[in-house]
Amino acid sequence: MNIQVVIILLLFSAAVFYVGRMLYKNLSAKKGCGSNCKCGVDFSGIDAPKSHK
């Protein structure tokens, strides 16, 4: 095999691995907070902005 073909195959397999890893991370179940929780953050010290009329 030509050295150029080996280099191209290595680069291609690295790119496929990288894209596959990104897809796996995005599609796998995430740990931690769900969509409707505060995650332990206390918002009681924050004042809501007053509306101007």
C-alpha distance matrix in Angstrom:
0.0 3.8 6.5 8.4 6.8 7.1 10.5 11.6 11.1 13.0 15.6 16.1 16.6 19.0 20.9 21.3 22.6 24.9 26.4 26.8 28.6 30.9 31.8 32.5 34.8 36.6 37.2 38.0 41.7 43.1 45.4 48.6 51.1 51.5 52.5 56.2 56.9 57.8 55.5 58.4 59.0 62.8 63.7 67.4 67.8 66.4 69.1 68.4 69.0 72.4 72.6 74.6 77.1
3.8 0.0 3.8 5.4 5.4 6.6 8.9 10.2 10.9 12.7 14.6 15.6 16.8 18.7 20.3 21.4 22.8 24.7 26.2 27.1 28.8 30.8 31.9 33.0 35.0 36.7 37.6 38.6 42.3 43.4 45.8 48.8 51.2 51.7 52.5 56.3 56.9 57.6 55.4 58.2 58.7 62.3 63.1 66.9 67.0 65.6 68.1 67.5 67.9 71.3 71.4 73.3 75.8
6.5 3.8 0.0 3.8 5.4 5.1 6.3 8.7 9.9 10.6 12.4 14.2 15.4 16.6 18.5 20.0 21.1 22.6 24.5 25.7 27.0 28.9 30.4 31.4 33.1 34.9 36.2 37.1 40.7 41.5 43.7 46.6 49.1 49.8 50.6 54.3 54.8 55.3 52.9 55.7 56.1 59.7 60.5 64.2 64.2 62.9 65.5 65.0 65.4 68.8 69.1 71.0 73.6
8.4 5.4 3.8 0.0 3.8 5.4 5.1 6.2 8.6 9.9 10.6 12.2 14.2 15.4 16.5 18.3 19.9 21.1 22.6 24.2 25.7 27.2 28.7 30.1 31.7 33.2 34.6 35.8 39.5 40.3 42.7 45.5 47.7 48.3 48.9 52.6 53.2 53.8 51.6 54.5 54.7 58.2 58.9 62.6 62.6 61.1 63.6 62.9 63.1 66.5 66.6 68.4 70.9
6.8 5.4 5.4 3.8 0.0 3.8 5.5 5.1 6.1 8.6 9.9 10.4 12.1 14.1 15.3 16.3 18.1 19.8 21.1 22.2 24.1 25.8 26.8 28.2 30.2 31.7 32.6 33.9 37.6 38.7 41.3 44.3 46.5 46.8 47.5 51.2 52.0 52.8 50.7 53.7 54.1 57.7 58.4 62.2 62.4 60.8 63.3 62.6 62.9 66.3 66.3 68.3 70.7
7.1 6.6 5.1 5.4 3.8 0.0 3.8 5.5 5.1 6.2 8.7 9.8 10.5 12.2 14.3 15.3 16.4 18.3 20.1 20.9 22.4 24.4 25.8 26.7 28.5 30.4 31.4 32.3 35.9 36.9 39.3 42.3 44.7 45.3 46.2 49.9 50.5 51.2 48.9 51.7 52.3 55.9 56.8 60.6 60.8 59.4 62.1 61.5 62.1 65.5 65.8 67.8 70.4
10.5 8.9 6.3 5.1 5.5 3.8 0.0 3.8 5.5 5.1 6.2 8.5 9.9 10.6 12.3 14.3 15.3 16.5 18.5 19.9 21.1 22.7 24.5 25.6 27.1 28.9 30.3 31.3 34.9 35.6 37.9 40.7 43.0 43.7 44.5 48.2 48.6 49.2 46.9 49.7 50.0 53.6 54.4 58.1 58.2 56.7 59.4 58.8 59.3 62.7 63.0 65.0 67.6
11.6 10.2 8.7 6.2 5.1 5.5 3.8 0.0 3.8 5.4 5.1 6.0 8.5 9.8 10.5 12.2 14.1 15.2 16.5 18.1 19.8 21.2 22.5 24.1 25.8 27.2 28.4 29.8 33.5 34.4 37.0 39.8 41.9 42.3 42.9 46.6 47.3 48.1 46.0 49.0 49.2 52.8 53.4 57.2 57.4 55.8 58.3 57.5 57.8 61.2 61.3 63.2 65.7
11.1 10.9 9.9 8.6 6.1 5.1 5.5 3.8 0.0 3.8 5.5 5.1 6.0 8.5 9.8 10.5 12.1 14.1 15.4 16.2 18.1 20.0 21.0 22.1 24.2 25.8 26.7 27.8 31.5 32.7 35.3 38.3 40.6 40.9 41.7 45.4 46.2 47.1 44.9 48.0 48.5 52.2 53.0 56.7 57.1 55.7 58.2 57.5 58.1 61.5 61.6 63.7 66.2
13.0 12.7 10.6 9.9 8.6 6.2 5.1 5.4 3.8 0.0 3.8 5.5 5.2 6.1 8.6 9.9 10.5 12.2 14.4 15.2 16.4 18.4 20.0 20.9 22.5 24.5 25.7 26.5 30.1 30.9 33.2 36.2 38.6 39.2 40.2 43.9 44.3 45.0 42.7 45.6 46.1 49.8 50.7 54.4 54.7 53.4 56.1 55.6 56.3 59.7 60.1 62.3 64.9
15.6 14.6 12.4 10.6 9.9 8.7 6.2 5.1 5.5 3.8 0.0 3.8 5.5 5.1 6.2 8.7 9.9 10.5 12.4 14.1 15.3 16.6 18.4 19.9 21.2 22.8 24.4 25.5 29.1 29.7 32.2 34.9 37.1 37.7 38.4 42.1 42.6 43.2 41.1 44.0 44.3 47.9 48.6 52.3 52.5 51.0 53.6 53.0 53.4 56.9 57.1 59.2 61.8
16.1 15.6 14.2 12.2 10.4 9.8 8.5 6.0 5.1 5.5 3.8 0.0 3.8 5.4 5.1 6.2 8.6 9.9 10.7 12.2 14.2 15.5 16.6 18.2 20.1 21.3 22.5 23.9 27.6 28.7 31.4 34.3 36.3 36.5 37.1 40.9 41.7 42.7 40.7 43.8 44.2 47.8 48.4 52.2 52.6 51.0 53.5 52.7 53.2 56.5 56.6 58.7 61.2
16.6 16.8 15.4 14.2 12.1 10.5 9.9 8.5 6.0 5.2 5.5 3.8 0.0 3.8 5.4 5.1 6.1 8.6 10.0 10.4 12.1 14.3 15.3 16.2 18.2 20.0 20.9 21.8 25.5 26.7 29.3 32.3 34.6 35.0 35.9 39.6 40.3 41.3 39.1 42.2 42.9 46.6 47.5 51.2 51.8 50.4 53.1 52.4 53.1 56.6 56.8 59.1 61.6
19.0 18.7 16.6 15.4 14.1 12.2 10.6 9.8 8.5 6.1 5.1 5.4 3.8 0.0 3.8 5.5 5.1 6.1 8.7 9.8 10.5 12.4 14.3 15.2 16.5 18.5 20.0 20.8 24.3 25.0 27.4 30.2 32.6 33.2 34.1 37.8 38.2 39.0 36.7 39.6 40.1 43.8 44.7 48.5 48.8 47.5 50.2 49.7 50.5 54.0 54.4 56.7 59.3
20.9 20.3 18.5 16.5 15.3 14.3 12.3 10.5 9.8 8.6 6.2 5.1 5.4 3.8 0.0 3.8 5.4 5.0 6.2 8.4 9.8 10.7 12.3 14.1 15.5 16.7 18.3 19.8 23.4 24.1 26.8 29.5 31.5 31.8 32.4 36.1 36.8 37.6 35.7 38.8 39.1 42.7 43.3 47.1 47.5 46.0 48.5 47.7 48.3 51.7 51.9 54.1 56.6
21.3 21.4 20.0 18.3 16.3 15.3 14.3 12.2 10.5 9.9 8.7 6.2 5.1 5.5 3.8 0.0 3.8 5.5 5.3 6.0 8.5 10.0 10.6 12.0 14.2 15.5 16.3 17.8 21.5 22.7 25.6 28.7 30.6 30.7 31.4 35.1 36.0 37.2 35.3 38.5 39.1 42.8 43.5 47.3 48.0 46.5 49.0 48.1 48.9 52.2 52.4 54.7 57.1
22.6 22.8 21.1 19.9 18.1 16.4 15.3 14.1 12.1 10.5 9.9 8.6 6.1 5.1 5.4 3.8 0.0 3.8 5.6 5.1 6.0 8.6 9.9 10.3 12.2 14.3 15.3 16.0 19.6 20.6 23.2 26.3 28.6 28.9 30.0 33.7 34.3 35.4 33.1 36.2 37.0 40.8 41.7 45.5 46.2 44.9 47.7 47.0 48.0 51.5 51.9 54.4 56.9
24.9 24.7 22.6 21.1 19.8 18.3 16.5 15.2 14.1 12.2 10.5 9.9 8.6 6.1 5.0 5.5 3.8 0.0 3.8 5.5 5.2 6.3 8.7 9.9 10.7 12.5 14.4 15.4 18.8 19.2 21.9 24.6 26.7 27.2 28.0 31.7 32.2 33.0 30.9 34.0 34.4 38.1 38.9 42.7 43.2 41.9 44.5 43.9 44.8 48.2 48.6 51.1 53.7
26.4 26.2 24.5 22.6 21.1 20.1 18.5 16.5 15.4 14.4 12.4 10.7 10.0 8.7 6.2 5.3 5.6 3.8 0.0 3.8 5.4 5.1 6.2 8.6 10.0 10.7 12.3 14.1 17.7 18.5 21.5 24.3 26.0 26.0 26.5 30.2 31.2 32.2 30.5 33.8 34.2 37.8 38.4 42.2 42.9 41.3 43.8 42.8 43.6 47.0 47.1 49.5 51.9
26.8 27.1 25.7 24.2 22.2 20.9 19.9 18.1 16.2 15.2 14.1 12.2 10.4 9.8 8.4 6.0 5.1 5.5 3.8 0.0 3.8 5.4 5.1 6.1 8.6 9.9 10.5 11.8 15.6 16.9 20.0 23.1 25.0 24.9 25.8 29.5 30.5 31.9 29.9 33.3 34.1 37.8 38.7 42.4 43.4 42.0 44.6 43.7 44.8 48.1 48.3 50.9 53.3
28.6 28.8 27.0 25.7 24.1 22.4 21.1 19.8 18.1 16.4 15.3 14.2 12.1 10.5 9.8 8.5 6.0 5.2 5.4 3.8 0.0 3.8 5.5 5.0 6.2 8.6 10.0 10.4 13.9 14.6 17.3 20.3 22.5 22.9 24.1 27.8 28.3 29.4 27.2 30.4 31.3 35.0 36.1 39.7 40.7 39.5 42.2 41.6 42.8 46.3 46.8 49.5 52.1
30.9 30.8 28.9 27.2 25.8 24.4 22.7 21.2 20.0 18.4 16.6 15.5 14.3 12.4 10.7 10.0 8.6 6.3 5.1 5.4 3.8 0.0 3.8 5.5 5.2 6.2 8.7 10.1 13.3 13.6 16.6 19.2 20.9 21.1 21.8 25.5 26.2 27.3 25.4 28.7 29.2 32.9 33.6 37.3 38.2 36.8 39.4 38.6 39.6 43.0 43.4 46.0 48.5
31.8 31.9 30.4 28.7 26.8 25.8 24.5 22.5 21.0 20.0 18.4 16.6 15.3 14.3 12.3 10.6 9.9 8.7 6.2 5.1 5.5 3.8 0.0 3.8 5.5 5.2 6.1 8.4 11.9 13.1 16.5 19.3 20.8 20.4 20.9 24.7 25.9 27.4 25.8 29.3 30.1 33.7 34.3 38.0 39.2 37.7 40.1 39.1 40.2 43.4 43.6 46.3 48.6
32.5 33.0 31.4 30.1 28.2 26.7 25.6 24.1 22.1 20.9 19.9 18.2 16.2 15.2 14.1 12.0 10.3 9.9 8.6 6.1 5.0 5.5 3.8 0.0 3.8 5.5 5.3 5.8 9.5 11.1 14.2 17.4 19.4 19.2 20.4 24.1 25.0 26.6 24.6 28.1 29.2 32.9 34.0 37.6 38.9 37.8 40.4 39.6 41.0 44.3 44.8 47.6 50.0
34.8 35.0 33.1 31.7 30.2 28.5 27.1 25.8 24.2 22.5 21.2 20.1 18.2 16.5 15.5 14.2 12.2 10.7 10.0 8.6 6.2 5.2 5.5 3.8 0.0 3.8 5.6 5.4 8.3 8.6 11.6 14.5 16.5 16.8 18.0 21.6 22.2 23.5 21.4 24.7 25.7 29.5 30.5 34.2 35.4 34.3 37.0 36.4 37.9 41.3 41.9 44.8 47.3
36.6 36.7 34.9 33.2 31.7 30.4 28.9 27.2 25.8 24.5 22.8 21.3 20.0 18.5 16.7 15.5 14.3 12.5 10.7 9.9 8.6 6.2 5.2 5.5 3.8 0.0 3.8 5.8 8.2 8.6 12.1 14.6 15.8 15.3 15.9 19.7 20.7 22.3 20.7 24.3 25.1 28.7 29.3 33.0 34.3 32.9 35.3 34.3 35.7 39.0 39.3 42.2 44.5
37.2 37.6 36.2 34.6 32.6 31.4 30.3 28.4 26.7 25.7 24.4 22.5 20.9 20.0 18.3 16.3 15.3 14.4 12.3 10.5 10.0 8.7 6.1 5.3 5.6 3.8 0.0 3.8 6.6 8.6 12.3 15.1 16.2 15.2 16.0 19.7 21.1 23.2 21.8 25.4 26.6 30.1 30.9 34.4 36.1 34.8 37.2 36.1 37.6 40.7 41.0 43.9 46.1
38.0 38.6 37.1 35.8 33.9 32.3 31.3 29.8 27.8 26.5 25.5 23.9 21.8 20.8 19.8 17.8 16.0 15.4 14.1 11.8 10.4 10.1 8.4 5.8 5.4 5.8 3.8 0.0 3.8 6.3 9.5 12.9 14.7 14.2 15.8 19.3 20.2 22.2 20.3 23.8 25.4 29.0 30.2 33.7 35.4 34.5 37.1 36.3 38.2 41.4 42.0 45.1 47.4
41.7 42.3 40.7 39.5 37.6 35.9 34.9 33.5 31.5 30.1 29.1 27.6 25.5 24.3 23.4 21.5 19.6 18.8 17.7 15.6 13.9 13.3 11.9 9.5 8.3 8.2 6.6 3.8 0.0 3.8 6.6 9.8 11.5 10.9 13.0 16.3 17.0 19.2 17.4 20.8 22.7 26.2 27.6 30.9 32.8 32.1 34.8 34.1 36.2 39.4 40.1 43.4 45.7
43.1 43.4 41.5 40.3 38.7 36.9 35.6 34.4 32.7 30.9 29.7 28.7 26.7 25.0 24.1 22.7 20.6 19.2 18.5 16.9 14.6 13.6 13.1 11.1 8.6 8.6 8.6 6.3 3.8 0.0 3.8 6.6 8.5 8.9 11.2 14.3 14.5 16.2 14.1 17.5 19.2 22.9 24.3 27.7 29.5 28.8 31.7 31.2 33.3 36.6 37.5 40.8 43.3
45.4 45.8 43.7 42.7 41.3 39.3 37.9 37.0 35.3 33.2 32.2 31.4 29.3 27.4 26.8 25.6 23.2 21.9 21.5 20.0 17.3 16.6 16.5 14.2 11.6 12.1 12.3 9.5 6.6 3.8 0.0 3.8 6.9 8.4 11.6 14.0 13.2 14.6 12.0 15.0 17.2 20.8 22.7 25.9 27.8 27.6 30.6 30.5 33.0 36.3 37.6 41.0 43.6
48.6 48.8 46.6 45.5 44.3 42.3 40.7 39.8 38.3 36.2 34.9 34.3 32.3 30.2 29.5 28.7 26.3 24.6 24.3 23.1 20.3 19.2 19.3 17.4 14.5 14.6 15.1 12.9 9.8 6.6 3.8 0.0 3.8 6.6 9.9 11.6 10.1 11.1 8.2 11.2 13.5 17.1 19.1 22.2 24.1 24.1 27.1 27.2 29.9 33.1 34.6 38.1 40.8
51.1 51.2 49.1 47.7 46.5 44.7 43.0 41.9 40.6 38.6 37.1 36.3 34.6 32.6 31.5 30.6 28.6 26.7 26.0 25.0 22.5 20.9 20.8 19.4 16.5 15.8 16.2 14.7 11.5 8.5 6.9 3.8 0.0 3.7 6.6 7.9 6.4 7.9 6.0 9.6 11.5 14.9 16.4 19.5 21.7 21.5 24.3 24.1 26.8 29.9 31.3 34.9 37.4
51.5 51.7 49.8 48.3 46.8 45.3 43.7 42.3 40.9 39.2 37.7 36.5 35.0 33.2 31.8 30.7 28.9 27.2 26.0 24.9 22.9 21.1 20.4 19.2 16.8 15.3 15.2 14.2 10.9 8.9 8.4 6.6 3.7 0.0 3.8 5.7 6.2 9.1 8.6 12.2 13.8 16.8 17.8 20.8 23.3 22.7 25.1 24.4 26.9 29.9 30.8 34.4 36.6
52.5 52.5 50.6 48.9 47.5 46.2 44.5 42.9 41.7 40.2 38.4 37.1 35.9 34.1 32.4 31.4 30.0 28.0 26.5 25.8 24.1 21.8 20.9 20.4 18.0 15.9 16.0 15.8 13.0 11.2 11.6 9.9 6.6 3.8 0.0 3.8 6.2 9.0 9.9 13.4 14.2 16.8 17.0 20.0 22.5 21.3 23.3 22.1 24.4 27.2 27.9 31.4 33.5
56.2 56.3 54.3 52.6 51.2 49.9 48.2 46.6 45.4 43.9 42.1 40.9 39.6 37.8 36.1 35.1 33.7 31.7 30.2 29.5 27.8 25.5 24.7 24.1 21.6 19.7 19.7 19.3 16.3 14.3 14.0 11.6 7.9 5.7 3.8 0.0 3.8 7.1 9.1 12.0 12.7 14.7 14.8 17.4 20.3 19.3 21.2 20.0 22.7 25.2 26.1 29.7 31.7
56.9 56.9 54.8 53.2 52.0 50.5 48.6 47.3 46.2 44.3 42.6 41.7 40.3 38.2 36.8 36.0 34.3 32.2 31.2 30.5 28.3 26.2 25.9 25.0 22.2 20.7 21.1 20.2 17.0 14.5 13.2 10.1 6.4 6.2 6.2 3.8 0.0 3.8 5.7 8.2 9.4 11.5 12.3 15.0 17.8 17.4 19.7 19.3 22.3 25.0 26.4 30.1 32.4
57.8 57.6 55.3 53.8 52.8 51.2 49.2 48.1 47.1 45.0 43.2 42.7 41.3 39.0 37.6 37.2 35.4 33.0 32.2 31.9 29.4 27.3 27.4 26.6 23.5 22.3 23.2 22.2 19.2 16.2 14.6 11.1 7.9 9.1 9.0 7.1 3.8 0.0 3.8 5.4 5.7 7.9 8.9 11.8 14.4 14.2 16.9 16.9 20.0 23.0 24.8 28.4 31.1
55.5 55.4 52.9 51.6 50.7 48.9 46.9 46.0 44.9 42.7 41.1 40.7 39.1 36.7 35.7 35.3 33.1 30.9 30.5 29.9 27.2 25.4 25.8 24.6 21.4 20.7 21.8 20.3 17.4 14.1 12.0 8.2 6.0 8.6 9.9 9.1 5.7 3.8 0.0 3.8 5.6 8.9 11.0 14.0 16.1 16.3 19.4 19.9 22.9 26.1 28.0 31.6 34.4
58.4 58.2 55.7 54.5 53.7 51.7 49.7 49.0 48.0 45.6 44.0 43.8 42.2 39.6 38.8 38.5 36.2 34.0 33.8 33.3 30.4 28.7 29.3 28.1 24.7 24.3 25.4 23.8 20.8 17.5 15.0 11.2 9.6 12.2 13.4 12.0 8.2 5.4 3.8 0.0 3.8 6.4 9.5 11.8 13.8 14.9 18.2 19.3 22.6 25.7 28.0 31.6 34.5
59.0 58.7 56.1 54.7 54.1 52.3 50.0 49.2 48.5 46.1 44.3 44.2 42.9 40.1 39.1 39.1 37.0 34.4 34.2 34.1 31.3 29.2 30.1 29.2 25.7 25.1 26.6 25.4 22.7 19.2 17.2 13.5 11.5 13.8 14.2 12.7 9.4 5.7 5.6 3.8 0.0 3.8 6.3 9.2 10.7 11.4 14.8 16.1 19.2 22.4 24.9 28.3 31.4
62.8 62.3 59.7 58.2 57.7 55.9 53.6 52.8 52.2 49.8 47.9 47.8 46.6 43.8 42.7 42.8 40.8 38.1 37.8 37.8 35.0 32.9 33.7 32.9 29.5 28.7 30.1 29.0 26.2 22.9 20.8 17.1 14.9 16.8 16.8 14.7 11.5 7.9 8.9 6.4 3.8 0.0 3.8 5.6 7.4 8.9 12.2 14.0 17.4 20.3 23.1 26.5 29.6
63.7 63.1 60.5 58.9 58.4 56.8 54.4 53.4 53.0 50.7 48.6 48.4 47.5 44.7 43.3 43.5 41.7 38.9 38.4 38.7 36.1 33.6 34.3 34.0 30.5 29.3 30.9 30.2 27.6 24.3 22.7 19.1 16.4 17.8 17.0 14.8 12.3 8.9 11.0 9.5 6.3 3.8 0.0 3.8 5.6 5.6 8.7 10.2 13.6 16.5 19.3 22.7 25.8
67.4 66.9 64.2 62.6 62.2 60.6 58.1 57.2 56.7 54.4 52.3 52.2 51.2 48.5 47.1 47.3 45.5 42.7 42.2 42.4 39.7 37.3 38.0 37.6 34.2 33.0 34.4 33.7 30.9 27.7 25.9 22.2 19.5 20.8 20.0 17.4 15.0 11.8 14.0 11.8 9.2 5.6 3.8 0.0 3.8 5.6 7.8 10.0 13.6 16.0 19.1 22.4 25.3
67.8 67.0 64.2 62.6 62.4 60.8 58.2 57.4 57.1 54.7 52.5 52.6 51.8 48.8 47.5 48.0 46.2 43.2 42.9 43.4 40.7 38.2 39.2 38.9 35.4 34.3 36.1 35.4 32.8 29.5 27.8 24.1 21.7 23.3 22.5 20.3 17.8 14.4 16.1 13.8 10.7 7.4 5.6 3.8 0.0 3.8 6.5 9.7 12.8 15.3 18.7 21.7 24.9
66.4 65.6 62.9 61.1 60.8 59.4 56.7 55.8 55.7 53.4 51.0 51.0 50.4 47.5 46.0 46.5 44.9 41.9 41.3 42.0 39.5 36.8 37.7 37.8 34.3 32.9 34.8 34.5 32.1 28.8 27.6 24.1 21.5 22.7 21.3 19.3 17.4 14.2 16.3 14.9 11.4 8.9 5.6 5.6 3.8 0.0 3.8 6.5 9.3 12.3 15.5 18.6 21.9
69.1 68.1 65.5 63.6 63.3 62.1 59.4 58.3 58.2 56.1 53.6 53.5 53.1 50.2 48.5 49.0 47.7 44.5 43.8 44.6 42.2 39.4 40.1 40.4 37.0 35.3 37.2 37.1 34.8 31.7 30.6 27.1 24.3 25.1 23.3 21.2 19.7 16.9 19.4 18.2 14.8 12.2 8.7 7.8 6.5 3.8 0.0 3.8 6.4 8.8 12.2 15.2 18.4
68.4 67.5 65.0 62.9 62.6 61.5 58.8 57.5 57.5 55.6 53.0 52.7 52.4 49.7 47.7 48.1 47.0 43.9 42.8 43.7 41.6 38.6 39.1 39.6 36.4 34.3 36.1 36.3 34.1 31.2 30.5 27.2 24.1 24.4 22.1 20.0 19.3 16.9 19.9 19.3 16.1 14.0 10.2 10.0 9.7 6.5 3.8 0.0 3.8 6.4 9.2 12.6 15.7
69.0 67.9 65.4 63.1 62.9 62.1 59.3 57.8 58.1 56.3 53.4 53.2 53.1 50.5 48.3 48.9 48.0 44.8 43.6 44.8 42.8 39.6 40.2 41.0 37.9 35.7 37.6 38.2 36.2 33.3 33.0 29.9 26.8 26.9 24.4 22.7 22.3 20.0 22.9 22.6 19.2 17.4 13.6 13.6 12.8 9.3 6.4 3.8 0.0 3.8 6.4 9.4 12.8
72.4 71.3 68.8 66.5 66.3 65.5 62.7 61.2 61.5 59.7 56.9 56.5 56.6 54.0 51.7 52.2 51.5 48.2 47.0 48.1 46.3 43.0 43.4 44.3 41.3 39.0 40.7 41.4 39.4 36.6 36.3 33.1 29.9 29.9 27.2 25.2 25.0 23.0 26.1 25.7 22.4 20.3 16.5 16.0 15.3 12.3 8.8 6.4 3.8 0.0 3.8 6.5 9.6
72.6 71.4 69.1 66.6 66.3 65.8 63.0 61.3 61.6 60.1 57.1 56.6 56.8 54.4 51.9 52.4 51.9 48.6 47.1 48.3 46.8 43.4 43.6 44.8 41.9 39.3 41.0 42.0 40.1 37.5 37.6 34.6 31.3 30.8 27.9 26.1 26.4 24.8 28.0 28.0 24.9 23.1 19.3 19.1 18.7 15.5 12.2 9.2 6.4 3.8 0.0 3.8 6.5
74.6 73.3 71.0 68.4 68.3 67.8 65.0 63.2 63.7 62.3 59.2 58.7 59.1 56.7 54.1 54.7 54.4 51.1 49.5 50.9 49.5 46.0 46.3 47.6 44.8 42.2 43.9 45.1 43.4 40.8 41.0 38.1 34.9 34.4 31.4 29.7 30.1 28.4 31.6 31.6 28.3 26.5 22.7 22.4 21.7 18.6 15.2 12.6 9.4 6.5 3.8 0.0 3.8
77.1 75.8 73.6 70.9 70.7 70.4 67.6 65.7 66.2 64.9 61.8 61.2 61.6 59.3 56.6 57.1 56.9 53.7 51.9 53.3 52.1 48.5 48.6 50.0 47.3 44.5 46.1 47.4 45.7 43.3 43.6 40.8 37.4 36.6 33.5 31.7 32.4 31.1 34.4 34.5 31.4 29.6 25.8 25.3 24.9 21.9 18.4 15.7 12.8 9.6 6.5 3.8 0.0
